[in-house]
Amino acid sequence: MTDLTKYRNIGIFAHVDAGKTTTTERILKLTGQIHKTGEVHDGESTTDFMEQEAERGITIQSAAVTCFWDDHRFNVIDTPGHVDFTVEVYRSLKVLDGGIGVFCGSGGVEPQSETNWRYANDSKVARIIFVNKLDRMGADFYRVVKQTQDVLGANPLVMVLPIGIEDDFSGVVDLLSRKAYVWDDSGLPENYKVEDVPADMVDKVEEYREMLIETALEQDEDLLMEYLEEGTEPSIEDIKRCIRTGTRTMDFFPTYCGSAFKNKGVQLILDAVVDYLPCPTDVDPQPLTDEEGEPTGAVATVSAEETFKALAFKITDDRFGSLTFVRIYSGTLKKGDTILNAATGKTERVGRMCEMQADDRNELTSAQAGDIIAIVGMKSNVQTGHTLCDPKDPIILEAMVFPEPVISISVTPKDKGSTEKMGIAIGKMVAEDPTFRVETDQDSGETILSGMGELHLDIKVDILKRTYGVELVVGEPQVAYRETITQAVEDSYTHKKQSGGSGQFGKIDYRIKPGEAGTGFTFTSTVVGGNVPKEFFPAIEKGFEGMMDNGVLAGFPVLDVEVELFDGGFHAVDSSAVAFELAARGAFRQSIPKAGAQLLEPVMSVDVFTPDDHVGDVIGDLSRRRGMIAGQEAGASGVRIKADVPLSEMFGYIGSLRTMTSGRGQFSMEFKNYMPCPSAVADAVIEKVKAEKEAAKK
């Protein structure tokens, strides 16, 4: 059994292009896992091994690698930065104990790094901050540190100061040891000297060192009083112990800087991971829940002595077959063991297990609490978020919640051969990505793919074409509209059918009214006496709820409706559950149009970065897209504009933004909420849907 205190399960996450993958490459090189670093811009990095990743120079799926540093084992997950793939970040954070947040020295805290930071806060993952790219034009370490305070509300604990900046950036000063680490220009990570602090930096180093020590000692009152009253500085070991405690409780985040591309400053981050980030036993254990997802109060204690408990957090299909990535929380797992999938109730034997090295693998015979491994070829229909456990001790770990897709496109295979291939390929892709949904349009017979954004669906279509060889015709992007009601209605409906033999009879008196936003469908019954027998209530509820998928305006799902059953009537012979369910369905169709049915559209939180001289154009353009400007914030290299804009107006926005800003603008967006559609827009959408249905009939 290995010592769990020597384990570090960490993720690397940040905004697009802040340098996550390059940082991962450098970590692998320094720890001896690879002998030649591959560059992202050459399409040769270890963790970006998909064709689409190498081509576009972006990370699309999270990749796991294992390496060793200072006698410690690191399981590192490199995550994507694009907002369309945030599910990869979210599910990785769920199973990690610590993380490295990478920020660009010139770009600072960018929109997507904010989203990822928020996810990490929700998942209570301790982090260290790495301000990267200090060799770039416009880089400013101190500005980025201030931004992490202002924008993220974080408390950065500055551990090193940069020596020089932009082209002159040559190394860092470690505040605790008062030593300067200076690299030469060979670009080799091992070519550095440890020197005294440069004379012009002595005062600044002392100022920041004092702040560091005071903040760290707040974790230990006795040491702090001694330091403030008697002026005695505690030992470096004591200071490190305090920093470790504060990092684990997220009171502050140790902050480092460097240039991953130029190989400067990465060693200190690896040391910081060992010194300050928690091991699996330091982290609060995962809560266990019941079948409804409610916490039971019990937890999965991280220990190899306990029964086996693990969470499947990612499913992929690669050239060797299907892989289920698993984080083991407690117990051990050996080749040939039988495990239970708590979600499906099925058991199966574990055939092969391996430790992943990006797209390579090392076979294992056993694994234990704290490990992140992949199980090969599981059969029991495992999905992301399922709990795997010991059949003798069935438990459920807290599940993952994924955002709903907001954009769809229709795809039609070009020929019969492609139709069969597409069915198999889509099955695998849906299992891999919980934010990717597929359904068949009943009227037109088209396949509808839904996802988190244009880029997300673009990549999915690309994978279908290239990886699976499916030739497709791709339709226009569609928006996921919804419907709701705006008024309360009291109504009555009778379902009667007499046709020889026993008939059907069910009468219901009910009130329908708009519900609170986000409540979905709620059903209550206030029937007094036996006018509608209790045993028919579930059928009535089922009838109403079954109609929520198809609104009366254009057939979109209906949101936030409350139904109250207050009276009705029944027939001793002809009333049945089916009769009352049909009555509820008829009642829904009859009353929803009377209740002020309304079309809702998805509104996105849009975060645009633009150079100063194009702010007016960008704001004007967002307003033309029916956007509400929520605020703007000037930074060193441009302005960030926040706005709420309907998704239907945002198609192709990246092209317009690049044109307006001479290619320098960037934006990210995520779903915010549903809002009522203006009547002109709603009428156009309803007309379009009707026309499509007519065309499909012909």
N, C-alpha and C positions, 0 to 999 in steps of 0.2 A: 504494500500500500504506500502510495506516495503521500508526502506531507502537504495537506491542503493549504497551509500558510504560504507555501511556495507557488501557489497558483494565482494567475491574474487573468480574468476573462474581461477583455476590454474591446471597445468599439471605437472606430475613428469616424467622426461625422462633422459635416460642415456644409457651407453653401457651395454651389457649383464652382469649380475652378479655384478653390482656396488651397488645394494641394493635398487632399486626403490620400489619394492613391500614391502620389510621389512619396509622401511621408511613410506609407506602409512599405513601399519598395525599399526605402532607406533602412527601415527597421529590420527587414528581412536580410539586407546586405550586412548590416552591423552584427546581426545575431548569427551570421554564417549560414543562413538557410539558402541564400542564392549567392552565386559568385560574380554575376554580372548584373548590374541594375538595368532594367528595361524602362524606357521613358514613355510616359503617357502619349506625348505628341508623336512618337514613332509607332504607337500602337503595339508596344511590346511589354507593357507592365504585367507582372505576374497575376494580379487579382482581377484585371480587366481582360478576361480570356474569351468573352463572347465576341463573335465577329462584329456585331453591331457596336460593342464597346470600343474595340480597337479602332474601328473606322471613325466613330464620332468623337473619340477622346473623352467620353463620359463614362461614369459607372452606372450600370443599369440594375445589376443585382448584387446583393451583399455577398462577399466571398470570405471564407474562413481560412486562416492559416495559423499554424502553431510554430512557435520558436522559443529559444531559451536565451536568457540574459542573466548574468550574475547568479547562476544556479537556480533561477526562477523560470517557471514555465508560463509563457504567454499564449493564450488563445486570442488571436486578433481578428476582428471582423471589420473589413473595409466596406463602408456603406455608400449609397449614391447620395448626391446632393440635390438632384432635380426634384422639384415639388411633386411631379407626377409619380415618383417612386418612393414617396415618404413611407409607404407601408414597409419597405425594406428596412428603413431606419427604425421604425416603430417596433417591428417584430424582433429586430436585433437587440434593441435596448431592453426589451422585456426579459431577455435571458442573460444580459451582461451584468457584471458587478461594478464596472467602472468604465470611463470613457476618456477620449482625448478630443476636445473641441478645437478644431483648427480654424483660425481666422486669417484672412489675407491682410498683410501689413499695410497695403494701400487701400483695399476695398473695405476693410473693417468688418463691422457686424452687418452682414447682408440679409435680405429678407428670409432666405431659406435657413440660414444659420439660426435665426430667431425661432422658426418653427421647430427645428430639431432640438434647440435648447429647451423649448417648452415641453416637448415629448420627454426629454431626459429628466426634466423636473418632475413630470407626472410619474415617471417610472422610478423616481428617487435614485438615480444613478450618479454616484460621485464622479467628478471630472477634474482633469487638469486642462489648462488652456495653453494652446501653442499658437503664438502669433508668427505666422509663416511669411515667406517672401519678403523679408526685410531688405533684400538686395534690389528690390524693384523701385522704379521711379515713384515718388510720392508716398513711399512707405513711412509710417510714423508709429512706432511702438506705443508711445505714451498716449496718442490719440485713440488707438484701438482699445487700450486699457480703460480709458475714460468711457468709450462707447459701451464696453461690456457692462459698466456700472449703469449708464443712463438708459441704454436700450434694453438690455437683458435683465436689469435689476440684480445683477450678480455682484459678488464681492471678490474681485480678483486679488490674490495675494502674490505680489510681484516677487519672484524668486531670483531672476537674473535681469541684468540690464544690457542692452546692446552696445557693442563697441563700433562706432561709426554707423553710417546709414547709407542706403541706396548703394552706389558703386563702391563706397568705402567700407561697407559692412564687413567686418573681419572676424567677429567672434562675440562672446558674451562674458560678463562678469558674474560669477556665482556669489550672491550676496552673503550666504551663510559662511562660506570658507574664505571670502574676500580674495578669491583667485580669479585671474582672467584666463579664459580659454580662447586662444587665438589660432585660427586655421590659416594655412598658406593658400595660394591660388591654384594648387594642383587639382583641387576638386575631389581629393581623396579624404574620406571621413577620418581616417586614422592620422592624417598629417596635421596635428595641432600641438601647440606648446602650452604649458601652464605657466603663466607669468604673474607678476605683481599687477595690481590695479593701475591702469594708466593714470599719470599724475593729474590730468585735467578732469578725471572722473571721481577722485577720492571723496570730495564733499557730497556728491550726489549719491555715491554708493553708501556712505554712512547714513545719509538721510533716509534712503529707502530701506536700509538694513534695520534701522531703529523701528520703522513702521512695521516691518515684517515681524520682528521679535515681539513687539507689543500686541499685534493682532494674534499671533500664534499663542502667546501666553494667556490670552483670555480663556483658553481651554483648561487652564490649571491655575486656580486662584492663588494657591500658596506661592508658586513660582512667580506669578505676576506681582504680588505684594513685595516679595523679596527684591525683585528687579526694580520696582518703582521706588521703594523706600530706601533700600541699601545700595542700589546701583550695581548689585552683583549679577553678572550675566550667567544664565544657566548654561549647562554643557550643550554642545551641538546635538547630542543624543536626546536630551530633554526637549529641545526645541523641535526636533524632528518628530518626536512622539506627539507633541501638541499639534503639529501641522497635520499629522496623520489623522488624529481624532477629528480636527475641524474639517478636514477634507471629507471624511467619511460621513459626517453629519451635515455636509453641504453648507457649513457656516461660511466657508470661503473656498476659492478654487486656485491652487498654486498655478502661477502664470509664467510661462517660459517663452523664449523667442528664438528665431533662427531663420535659416533658409534650407528647406529640405532638399531642394534641387541642387544647391551648391554644397550639400553635405555639411552644413555648419549648425551645430547646436542640437543634433538629434540624440547624441549620447546622454545628454542631461535629462532628456525626456524619458529615456528608458530607465535611468536611475530613479527618476521621480515616480514612474509606474511602480517600481519595486518598493520605494520608500513610503509612498503616500496613498496609492490606490488600494482599496480593500481586497482581501482575499475572499473566497466564497463563504467562509465561516464568519466574516465580519459583517456581512450584509443581513438586513432583516429577512428572515425566512419567508418564502412564498406562502400566502394564505391558501387554505383549502376551502372549497365551496361545496354546496349541495348541488343536486341536479339542475335546480333553477338558477344557479349562479350566485346564490346568496352565501356570504361568508359563514363558515361554521364555527369560527373561533380557533380552529386547529391550524397548524402550520407544518410545512415540509422542512424539518430540521436538516441542515446540511451536515450529513455525517455518513461515512461509509458503513456504519453499524446498523443504520435504520433499514426499513424495507425499501425496495426500489420505487422511486418516484421521478418522473421526467416529463418534460414538455416538448412536443414536436413543434418547432417554430418555423420550419421552412421545408418545402418539398421541392426537389428539382429532378429533372430527367436529364442525364448526361450520356456520354457515349458508352458508359458501363451499365446503364440501367437506371432505375429510379432510386433516389436517395432521400432519406428522411433525416433532416438535421435535428438533433435532440440535445437538449441541455439536461444533464442528470442533476437533480437537486439532492437526492439522498439514495443511499444504498449502493450496490454494485450491480453490474450487468456483465454476464459472461456469454461467450459464444454458445449457442445451443439452449440458452434459458428461454422459458416461455413467459411472455408478458401479455398484459391485458390492455386493450384500448378502452379506456373508461367511457369514451363517447359512444362507441358502437357496441360495446359489450362483447367484442370478439377477442379471442386470444390467438397468439401465434408464436412460433419459435423464431428466435433471432438467428439467422443464418450467418451473415457476414457483417462485421462492424469495421469502420475505418476512421482514421484521423485524417481530416482534409488538409491538403496543401494547395489551396486555390482549386485548380482542376485536376491535381494529382491526388493520390491517396496512399496512406500507409495502413495496411491491414492490422487489426487489433484482435486480441483474444479476450480482453476484459477491459472494462472502463468503470469509473467510480464517481461518486458525488463530486461536483465541481467540473467534471469534464464536459466539453462540447464535442460531440462525435456525429458521425453519419451512419445510419443503419441502411444496408443495401437491400432493395427488393422487398419492402414490406407489402403484405397482401391485404391487410384488414381495413382498407379504405381510410387510411390515416389522412387527416387534413390538418392544416396549420391551426395550432391552438389546442389540439387534442392532448389529453393526458395519457401517458403510458405508465403502467404501474404493475406491482406484484399482484397476480390473480387472487392471492390469499388475503390481500389488504387493499380492496378497491378504494380509490380516492379520486377527487377531481381537483386539479390545480386551477387557480383563478384564470379564466379564459381571456383571450385577446378580443378587443372590439375594433372592427375596421370601418373606415369611412365608406359612405355609400358612393358609387360612381355617379358622375354628373354629366357625362357626355357619351353619346353613342354614335356608331356608324353602322351602315348596313353593308354586308359583304355577300357576294354571290360567287360560288365556284364557277370557273369557266367551262368545266367539262365533268363528266360522271366520275372519272378517276380522281379528280380533285375533291369531289364531294366526300368520298370515303376517307381520303387522307385527312381532310379537314376535320371530320368528326373525331378521329383518333387524336389529332394534334390538339384540338381545342380542349378535349378532355384532360390532357396532360397540362395544358397551360392554365386552365381554371384551378386545377389542384395546386399549382405552384404559386398562383397570385390571387389572394382573396379579394383584391379590389378590382379584379377583371371578371366581368360577368358576361354570360352568353345566353341569349334566348331566341326563340324562333317567332317571328311575327305571324300570328294566326291568319291574318287576311292575305298578306302578300307572299308568305312562305319564305321571306328573306331571313338570313341569320343576322341578328343584331349584336354587335360587340359593344360593351359599355366599359368605361374606364375613368381615370382621374384627370385626363387632359389630352390635348391633341398629340403631344409627344408620346405619351403612354400608348395610345392606340396605334400611332405611326410605327412604333417599335414592334407592337404585337403583329401588325400586318406584315412587317418586314420579316419577323421570325417565321410566320406561316409560309411566306413565299420562299425564304432561303433555307431555313433549317428543315422544314417539312416538305418543301417542293409543291406547295399548293398554289395554283394560279387563281387569282381573285379579281373580281370587279368590285371596286370600293365606292360606296355611295357618299353623299354629303354628310358632314357631321350633324347629329341631331341632339337637341337639348332635352334633358329629362324634366319635362314640365310635370306639375301636379295640379290637383283640383281640390277645392274646399268649399265650405258654405259660409254665408255671412249672416243669416237670420235664423231665428228659432221658429219651428213650425210644429203645430199640434195636428195630428192626422189619424185617420183610421183606414184599415184595409182588410178586406175579407177575401180569402181564397176558397172558392167553392167549385167542386167538380163532381158531376153526377153522370156516370156512364155505365149503367148496369153493374151489378155486384156492389161491393162497398165503395162509397164515394170518398171525397177528401173535403175536410172543412177546417178552417182555422181563421179566427178573427182577432186582430190585434189593434189596440188603441195605443198610440205612442207619441212621444215628443222627440224631435230631432233638433239639436242646436250645435253651434260651433264650439269646439273644445279648445282648451289651452294649447298654445303652440308647442309642438313636439310630443303631445300625448297620444297621437295616433287615434285608435278607436276605443271608446269606452262604452260599456253597456251596463245599465242598472235596471232593476225591476222594483216597482212600488205597488205591484198588484196586491189588493187586499181581498181576502176571501178566495174562493176557488174558481173565479171566472176563467183564468188560464192556469191549468194545473202546473205545479212546479217542474214536473219532469219535462215539460216542453220548453222551458227557458233556454237550455243550452242550444236547442235547435233554432230558436228565434235568433239568439246571439250569432250562431254560425251563419244563418241566412244573411243577416245584415253585414257581418264581417266579410263574408265571401264576396260581397258586391263592392267592397272598398278598393279592389284592384282596377275597377273599370268605372271611371267617372262618366257623368251624363253629357258633359260638354264635348270632349274629344277622346274619351276613353282612357285618360291618364289616371294613375292611382290617386285616391282621395285621401287627404290628410285631415286629422284633428276633427273628428265628429263624435258627439255624445248622443247616445240613444237611450231614452228612458221608456220602458214599457209600463203603462199605468192601468190598463184594463184590456178587456177582450172578451171573446166568447169561444165555447168549444161544443162539440157534439159527442155524445157518449160513444157512438159507434164510429163515425167518420173522421174524427180528429186523430191525427198521428203526428209524430215528429216531422215526417216529410211534409205534411200539409202546412205545419207552422213555419218550417224553413222556407217553403215556397211563398208563404204569405209575407215573410220578412223581405224576401227578394223583391216581390212586387211592390211592397211598401217603400223600399229604397228608391226604386225607379220612379215611383209616383211622387215622392216628397222632396227628393234632392233638388229638382228644378224649381220647386216653390220656395226653397230655402236660400235663394240668392247664390246659386252656384257660381264659383269664380275660379279663373285660371291663375295658378301661381308659377313663377319662374325662379330658377336657381340664381342667386346673387353671389358673386365672388368677391372676396377680399383681395384686391389687387395692390401690389406693392411695386412701384416703378422707380427705377433709378435712372436719372438723366443728368447730363452735364448742364451747368448753370444756364448756358445760352439757349437751351431748348425748352425751358420750363413752361413758358407760355403756350408753345405748340402742343406739348404733351397734355397740359390741363385742358386746353381747348378741345383736343381730340377725345379725351376721356368724357368730357361733358357731352360731346356729340353722340357718344355711345351710351347716353343716358346714365352716365356715372355720377355718383355723389362723392365729391372730394372730401375725405375725412381728415386730411391734415398733410402738412409738408414739413420737411426737416432738412436744413442745410448741412451738408458734410464738407469735408475738405476737398473732395474731388467731384462734387455734384450735389444734386438734391434728390431726396427720396419723397415720393408722393404716394400717399395712401388713399385709396378710393374704393367704393363699393359699386361694382358694375355688373349688370345682368350678363350671364354667360353667353347668351345668344349674340351679344354685341362684341364678344371678344375673340371670335374665330379669326385666325390669320393675323392676330394683333402683333406678333413678333416682327412680321414683315414691315408693317406700318411704323412700328417704333424704331426699327433700324433705319428706315428711310428718313424719318423725322430727325433722328439724332446722329446722322452720319455713322451709323453702326456702333455707337458707343452706349446706347441705352440697354438696360436689362430689366426684366420684370419677372415676378413670380405671382401665382394666384392660388388660392385655395377656397373651397366651398365655405360660405358663411351661413346663409339661411335661404328660405323661400320667401318671396314677397309677391304681393298681388301684381298681375300684369296690367299695364295700361290697356284700356278697352280696345284701342286701335290695334295694338300688338296681339291681344287675345283673339280678336276677330280674325286677323290674318292667319294665326296658328290654327284656329278651328277650321277655317276654310280649307287650309292646306291639307289637314288630316282627312277632311271629308273627300277632297279631290283624290287623295292617294287611295282611300278605301274604294272609291268608285272605279278608279283605274285598275285596282287589284281584282275587282269582281269581273271586269271585262277580260 
